[in-house]
Amino acid sequence: MRALAAEATVAGIGFGGLERRLLFLTRAYLLQQLGPRPDDELDTRAFVMVNVGLAASLRIALQPPQGLDPDRLIDETANMFADWLSAEA
């Protein structure tokens, strides 16, 4: 998490190069999983997936809710992404 935080922009509104790389990889993954889609649809879905994933990762790592197992939170986040993609395929 420190590595992620170190790459955060000064304004605190993004993760710079990390976010760009994740968007590129996620868009390619979505294209492979969902097949050809309009560019704006792939870009929108990649943006949502990356930002939800980053937010969940940071929250789980830096401030997990008391009484909840961080490993279970990670598993549930992954399951929700998988369910979302399965519903769209």
N, C-alpha and C positions, 0 to 999 in steps of 0.2 A: 504494500500500500504506500509505503514511503516513496517507492519508485514512481508510482502513479502521481502522487502529490507533487513530486519534484518536477514533473513535466507539465503541471497545471499552468495555465497562462496567468500572467500577473493580475489581470482583471478577475480571475477566478471563474470565468464563464466557459471554460473548455479545457481540454487536455491536449491541445496542440497536435503534434505529430502522431501521438498515440491514438487520438480520436480519429484522425484521417485514415490511419492504417486499419483500425477496427471497422470503420465504415466500408472501406474497400473490401476487406475480407468478408464481412457480413453480407454485403451486396452480392459477392460471388457465391457465397454459401446459399443465399436465398434463391439466386438464379438456378443453381444446381438442384435445390430441393423443390422449387415451385415451377420450374420451367420458365420459358420466355414470358415476360410480362412487360408492360410499358415502363420506360425508364423512371418516370415520376413515381410509379407504384413501388418499384424496387428501392428507390432512394428513400422514400417515406418509410417503408417498412424497416430498412436498414437503420435509419436514424432512430426510430422508436426502439428497436431491439438493442442497439448499442447504448442508448441513453438509459433505458430501463436496466440493462445489465450492469452498466457502470454504477448507477445509483444504488442498486441492490448490493453490489460487491462492496462498495465503500461503506455503506451503512452496516452490513453484516460484519465487515472487518474492523471498523472503527468504533461502532456503537451498537452492538447487537442488543435487541430487547432482552431485558432480564427474564429469565425463566424459559427462554426459547433456545434450543440447541442450534448453534450456527451451522453445523453440518446439515441439519434438517432444512434450515432456511435455504441453503445452497441447493439442495436436492429439489426442494419445492419450486424454486425459481427455474431450474433447468426443466422440470416437469411441465411448468406452465408454458415455457417457450416451445417445448416439444408438442404440447397439446395445440398450441396456437398454429404451429406450422402444419401439423397433421390435419387440422380443420380447413386449412387453406389449400392443401394439395389436391 
